[in-house]
Amino acid sequence: MPHFSAYAAETPDRPAYIMANSGEVVTYSSVRSQIESDCPFVEIVGGQAR
């Protein structure tokens, strides 16, 4: 299985997970956006934070 960032780039609109209680579908692109906004100082390269 490819690294999360590679898979997210290939399939941004696919569900990353579905919230059990609410049924909310969270896509890979929304997870990626949340990561980038929460951690703008972290550069992710091949699964390694620099």
TITORFI-467527 format. One record per residue: residue number from 1; x, y, z of N, C-alpha, C in turn. Coordinates in steps of 0.1 Angstrom, whole numbers, plus 2048, in hexadecimal, padded with zeros to 3 digits. Atoms other than C-alpha are relative to their C-alpha. Example, Ala and Ser with C-alpha at 12.3 -4.5 7.8 and 13.67 -1.06 7.14 Angstrom:
<sites>
  pos  n.px  n.py  n.pz  ca.px  ca.py  ca.pz  c.px  c.py  c.pz
    1   809   7F4   800    87B    7D3    84E   809   80C   800
    2   7F7   7F5   800    889    7F5    847   7F8   80B   808
</sites>
This chain:
<sites>
  pos  n.px  n.py  n.pz  ca.px  ca.py  ca.pz  c.px  c.py  c.pz
    1   808   7F4   800    800    800    800   809   80C   800
    2   7F8   7F4   800    80E    822    7F7   7FE   809   80D
    3   801   7F7   7F5    815    83D    811   7F3   808   7FF
    4   80C   7F9   7FF    7F7    851    81C   800   80C   7F6
    5   800   7F4   809    801    871    809   800   7FC   7F1
    6   801   804   80E    806    85E    7E8   7F2   7FB   7FD
    7   80D   805   802    7E5    84C    7EC   7F6   80B   800
    8   809   7F4   800    7D3    86D    7F5   801   808   7F4
    9   7FE   7F9   80C    7E2    87D    7D7   7F9   7F9   7F4
   10   806   808   80B    7D5    861    7C0   7F1   800   801
   11   80E   802   7FE    7B3    85F    7CF   7FA   809   80B
   12   804   7F6   7F6    7AA    87F    7E1   7F2   800   805
   13   80F   800   7FD    784    87B    7E0   7FB   7F3   806
   14   804   80C   7F9    784    858    7EF   7FF   801   80F
   15   800   7FF   7F1    77A    853    813   80C   7FB   807
   16   7F5   804   7F8    797    852    82B   7FB   7F8   80C
   17   807   807   7F5    77F    848    847   7F2   805   801
   18   80E   7FC   7FE    75B    84A    851   7FE   800   80F
   19   803   7FE   7F1    751    857    874   7F5   7F6   804
   20   809   80B   7FC    73F    83B    886   7F3   806   805
   21   80C   7FA   7FA    726    851    89A   7F8   808   7F6
   22   807   7F6   809    71D    86B    87F   7FF   7FB   7F2
   23   800   805   80E    724    858    85F   807   80A   7F7
   24   7F9   7F6   808    738    876    853   80C   7F9   7F8
   25   7F6   806   808    74F    86C    836   80B   80B   7FF
   26   7F4   7F7   801    772    87C    838   809   7FB   7F5
   27   7F8   804   80C    785    87B    817   80F   802   803
   28   7F1   7FE   7FF    7AB    879    813   804   80E   7FE
   29   7FD   7F2   802    7AC    89C    806   7FD   809   80C
   30   803   7F8   7F4    79B    8AA    825   80A   7FC   80C
   31   7F6   804   7F5    7B3    896    83C   80D   807   7FD
   32   7F4   7FA   804    7D0    8A3    828   800   80F   803
   33   802   7F2   7FD    7C3    8C7    82B   801   803   80F
   34   7FF   7FE   7F2    7BF    8C3    850   80E   7FF   806
   35   7F2   802   7FC    7E2    8B6    855   808   80C   7FC
   36   7F8   7F5   805    7F1    8D2    840   7FC   80D   808
   37   804   7F4   7F9    7DD    8ED    853   805   7FF   80F
   38   7FC   802   7F2    7E6    8DE    876   80F   800   801
   39   7F2   802   7FF    80A    8D8    86E   807   806   7F5
   40   7FA   7F9   80C    816    8F2    855   80F   800   800
   41   7F1   800   7FF    83A    8F0    862   806   7F2   7FE
   42   7FB   80D   802    83D    8CB    85C   800   7FC   7F1
   43   7FF   805   80E    849    8BF    83A   800   7F1   7FF
   44   801   80E   801    83E    89C    832   806   7FB   7F3
   45   7F9   805   80B    856    88A    81B   801   7F1   801
   46   7FF   80E   7FF    850    865    815   7FE   7FA   80D
   47   803   805   7F3    841    860    837   809   805   80B
   48   7F7   7FB   7F6    85D    872    849   7FE   80E   802
   49   802   7F1   7FD    857    893    85A   80E   806   802
   50   7F3   7F9   7FF    874    8AB    857   7FF   80C   808
</sites>
